[in-house]
Amino acid sequence: MFRLPFEVVHPATVAEAAEFLSAHQGEAKVMAGGSDLMVSLNQRLLSFRYLVDIQGLPELRRIVGDSESGLRIGALATLREVERSPLVRRLCPLLVQAAGKVGSVQIRNLGTLGGNVCLDTRCWYYNQTDFWRGSKPPCIKEGGEECYVVRRGDTCYALHGADTVPPLIALDAQVRVVGVQGEGVRPVESLFTGDGKSPLTLGPDELVAEVLIPPASLFRRGVYIKYAPKDTIAYPLVGVAVALELDSAGWTCQRARIVIGGVAAAPLRVPSAEKLLCGLAANDDEWIAEAAHVGSRSVKIYSDVYASAGYKRKMIRTLIDQAVRQVFCKDPHPTGRR
Amino acid sequence: MDALKTVGKPLPRVDAREKVTGSAVYSTDVQLSGMLHGLILRSPFPHARIVRLDTSEAERLPGLRAVVTGRDCPGIRLGSLVKDAFVLAQDRVRFVGDEVAAVAADEMETAARALALIRMDWEPLPPVFSTEEAIAEGAPRIHEEDVRPPEPPLIHDSARNIGVRIHIRKGDVEGAFAKADHVFENRNETSIVHQGYLEPNCMVASWDAHGKLTAYASSMYTSGLRQDFADVFGMPVSKVRVIGTTVGGAFGGKISFQPLHAIAALLARKADAPVRLANSREEEFTAGRPRVSTVIEVQTAVRDDGALLGRKVRFLGDCGAYTHTAAPMLIVLSGRSDNLYRIGAIETDAAMVYTNKTPIGAYRGYGNPQMTFAFESQLEEIADTLGMDPAELRLRNATQPGDTSVHGWKITSCALSEAIKTVAERSGWSRRTPWAGRDPGALGSRPLRGFGMACMVHECDDRHSQGFAGSVATVALREDGRAHIVTGEGDYGQGSRTVYAQIAAEVLGLGHEDVDQSSIDTDFTPYTLGPWGSRLTISGGNAVRLAAEDARGQVLEEAARILEVAEEDLTLEEGHVVVEAAPEKRIPLAEAARSRIHRRNGSPIIGRGAEEPDTVPMDPTKQTNPCSAYSFAAQVAEVEVNPKTGQVKVLHIHTANDAGTPINPLALRGQIEGGVLQGLGQALLEEVRYEEGKILNPSFLYSGMPRASEVPQIDCVFADSKDPYGPFGAKGGGELGLTPVPAAVANAVWNACGVRVRSLPLTPEEVLKGLRYPRRPRSRARSAGPPSNPENP
């Protein structure tokens, strides 16, 4: 009933897509699975002249790898494919765990890993229809000057809610990025600006083509716990990914990564808590609790409609504590539902 | 009746095929030739004066066929009992979403562009968002003029923002409180909850050359809609035809005339073409008619032995910008829950207060879940304080068959006590130990389990007026031996069509698949009150039963002529008329029907049934018996509280229901289970959240309804109960599932961890805040930390 207010283009290769994006900077938007983009379109949050539909690029769907060379997952592999892939299940159960917590099965059948990695930040005041937003001056994310989350704030406090990203950062994963200047590999962690308004560091002509998990990371043991108001079809209120490199006995932690999602414009690593975990033995409950406490103190959080900042902080602490214990296989009562 | 063949069987729904195959026609599927698409322009402000409304630019848009504003419907007022609303805003808007103007165009896109071209100047007015603020001295007035006041016992006072108010006093209240050993006093709050039906409100309107309006409506309220259209457009009801399409869920939310209906008809008249007008999901949340949020203060006088002596209630409901159904709702909710126990003295001061929020409407239970939450939460605290088992306390006070309640209700069938005992037994209630007696050291990391109980009473078919309060139906027997029911009572998903088919089949000795039914069309189907108050089985079912019995009499008369025996010697079974003494002597029903139709001076077999209960219009200020029967239920929730997060996981909901003898236990079970899930949403997370009059979560993503993965085990049993009035002993059961859930869950949380949340929903944050850990010195400071690893960056 509505004519599309844009033209759909179907590039034949990733390079062609980058080419097109470069030629139409600010006018084109990439669509992978579309599960998030379509909602934003319906809410009139986006306007562009060209929709670059990359779903027809089969080379971006491959999942390959082994324990020696690491794991490579094409950006267009759906979250469901990642979740069900025997290869990923064997080599990287942490990612499987997180991919399986996105949305619902139906959403995961559409949504892609690349799309989840590049997911836009969200906010109660931004992700609303044009009618809703129409009665207030535009917020910073919409191009205005006000933030309704942090009044008189001068940056955008929209939240990062992609479940797969904290685990990827905890695994020191990388992305292969293709642009007009060619392609390059950079850490997933470096993709995020920390600014809710434009959360990604990708250039206007750049696309994430592949997610790479280095072989060394495949030996880390990890857990992702998602705390959300609902079991399914909900963004994380807090998501905590913990990946530990244990000694050969599986007893002492040699390297730690703790990444918190859902509470800021970018997933947050908590080096202070990571440091405390190194050299830690599996039975040191008190020290695990201390690391969780320090970790929860080290991040800046804001209240929202669902939960106060204080509650979120408590949840971060609880989740870090439980995630670390679970990595050491100690906690019989996991917090995250399922 | 002995050995029932169809009634009482768990038969699949007669409308399952079209639902499953997707061929059911909803109002949004209706396509009429030349049909236009309408859109509504809604107020973005909670409270403002319209200074200028200029539609000229929009009107010039090619493809735009009609624009309507308040100027097209001056002086027309809407509302039930208190007429304080308008089809389209006259000079003021009173909530975000208030209807200001509407357009119709050949294309939806043109309509959307036209909306954007309507120019408006506003003068903001001070808004009021909470009931306490609204009734405070000097609060901004939301309605400037007093409307025609409602009839006593209702009081209306728009100067104080009181939409409707009622004051009830029964028995010796002072005496009860003077004699009491204990007085318990609590303040409870419940949230605004949307019904969450999947199909948004939609209507297709069409006017014919004779000025007759046809409305295809997704509505539970077909006859009422016809009357309201007639009133709004000043024409006789025969100039209105309402066709009830398949309804994709309603739960009370489609039980009233809403501005959308009138606007669709206005647009169609002005454009002289059919118009389709449908709400978006956001519009459903913003301008639907959700459940009223409440503040309920309860004081209960109790004797040491657990006898409930008296109760005082102060109730404030937030009825939003217009009273809509708040007036009848206040009458119903202010007294109903008092009839659950033998309480001798009651004082209730209840009011529905205007605020600049979405007007509220009916939602499964009609105020009962809120009152039940307040009363039943307190009851469990009373029991624990007295050192009594809460089940025992309830049994001691429970209403019994033959009772006349504090409000004059004459209780006939009542298996409340049995339901309490059953649900206690099936849930393992004896394992419950009061929190107070437990070691708070149990608050470790382990999940904490607890039990909570709640009971409820609900009306069946309550009488609102001295006029018609029954149901009529006809049952015809076709010449092929199939029966055909015509009733005005529509099936909105409850399964009433299946129940009616079973009733008619039982009476006529047919299978339920041999019974057809007309869909709802006010040109052909009889007048109906609508499916509120759990009345379809008891009232509509009785009408179908009477009609089928009348048809049965006609069949027997005809068959007696053919078989040359006396009518009394005949019976109907398996599609035949059978001579009881000589079963081999039989003719098919079809033969009797054919003969009756085709013989000289023939006429079709059409049985008529009219039921009218012997009841008195509900007035909680007087002693009245408004319902033909009363249904009861008891529930136990078993929950697990995570002491680290405050999350509540509901493991089991055990329900024991007195809905009489179920006509279709499968359909009734579906009603109970669906209700339980809605109750869980309301208990744990559902809340329409406002900020400065705007809804922050107008979508299913954030509405808090339970997901499929969160469904607990639901145990559903029916008490051994046979109602003397209901068809085959049945009573209404549609509202039994939802009502006790919030109280049962809150009680279970309290039992699990000692946290009493008096404000719905019971969010994890609230639960966690209430947890009282025993104080323990922290041992954070350690002299030597673990060795640091230089390799770790």
Interface residues (C-beta under 8 A of the other chain):
Chain A: M1 F2 R3 S104 W124 Q128 T129 F131 W132 G134 S135 Y227 P229 K230 D231 T232 I233 A234 Q254 R255 A256 P271 E274 K275 L276 C278 G279 L280 A281 D284 E286 W287 E290 H293 V305 Y306 A307 S308 Y311 K314 M315 T318 Q322 H333 T335 R337 R338
Chain B: H37 R42 P44 F45 V96 E107 M108 E109 A112 S280 E282 S445 R446 P447 N642 K644 T645 Q647 K649 L685 R689 K694 L696 N697 P698 L701 Y702 G704 P706 R707 A708 S709 E710 T763 P764 E765 L768 S779 R780 R782 G785 P786 P787 S788 N789 E791 N792 P793
